[in-house]
């Protein structure tokens, strides 16, 4: 028995010793991450990045790279503000959790209990929709459906939600995942109705101030010094954009923060609702937020990007999945020219935030690198792999656009004179759009979205190519507006065909009003 014990002990030492020898120290890990973050920024031509890492309730890394604005010398640091966009959603669910702890509402309360005026397209869904449904993306609406109601519009939250009733569902109620900003706007309105405070006031007073997130703002209207400007690519070159005002959608995407501030938020999450002795929300409610509510499909034949992934789901304000055998709680955020990522591995007591001021996949590349380094996983160059994928995607997009150009019918003429296409066109969901003849050309304006202005250039028949003006921050690919002619020889409908990954113009049905 003694020899058997010795052999077992020796085997155990042999198994453990190589890990002990090759595992990096914390300093070495952070040096590797530091170098990789800067290399990745350069690989992807990103003006500025900021990264923070929390480990065992301590901020072990917080640093900025590059510049706040292209062409200007001011550097990004750990206190530089970026739009964190949909990372705001978890602040909304945390606010609901606080109210639930105070027994002022329940996750499974009906929305109409607090917002009796609220209507979905289907009356049954209106009557049955719960707060849990709002923040777990299972309303039946399509991913991003209705986002043209808040993006760059002058509608407030009340008017946005009044128009939700016109949005047709894509699936039956609670049967599928459909990522929904409008439902989070609705959740923000529930918070206001129950607490008597706006979403901005509630989040500021009950979360930001207790955590000492003193630089974080709930609107671009009150950005402090040291803030980053958004950038995206247009015509093959990076350009500086205006800071997008999303006040009408603040509960879905309103916060602006720094990695130093977000690190405190991560400490609160990893502390199970407790931050430096202050219980902001209960561990029980955190468990609800971190529990799968809506199941997401995974590839049954795992992709190279995620060869070990066994599950994927959405909780309440958080995405949930596994990575190398650990549970990951995460969320991304994206607005024009700003992409962000927060992620945590609770069993490793590890959290990270990556903020960037351009539109690339750098945020998840750096996230994966951090996870790999802290788990002592095999080396992998995520940046190189995704650069190659991005290159192939651009080639495919160029090929598809070339096919579109080749299909253009030459030498066609308009059915009417330019002035006869001009007029006011109305969509029940969105509102008004105008077409005017100006200097011998047609100009399209989305009335509720003052920046949405485009020149219409004849393509073929009664179809015009949409040439968006620089005031439009989104980098739309080639799109078209087609007019139909009624039996009296007048335009009666304008159909917008504008391909992109975020805003569904096909939901709009513009009919001529005058």
Secondary structure, 3 states (H helix, E strand, C coil): CHHHHHHHHHHHHHHHHHHHHHCCCHHHHHHHHHHHHHHHHHHCCCCEEEEEEEECCEEEEEEEEEECCCCCCCECCCCCEEECHHHHHHHHHHHHHHHHHCCCCCCCCEHHHCCCCCCCCCHHHHHHCEHHHHCCCCCCCCCCCCHHHCCCCCCCHHHHHHHHHHCCCCCCCCCCCCCCHHHHHHHHHHHHHHHCCCHHHHHHHHHHHHHCCCCCECCHHHCCCCECCCEEEECCEEEECCCCCCHHHHHHHCCEECHHHHHHHHHHHHCCCEECCEECCCHHHHHHHCCCCEECCCCCCCCHHHCCCCCEEECCCCEEEEECCEEEEEEEEEECCEEEEEEEEHHHCEEEEEEECCCCCHHHHHHHHHHHHHCCCCCCCHHHHHHHHHHHHHHHHHHHHHHHHHCCCCCCCCCCCHHHCCEEEEECCCEEEEEEEECCEEEEEECCCCCCEEEEEEEECCEEEEEECCCCCCCCCCEEEEEEECCCCCEEEEEEEECCCCCCHHHCCEEECC
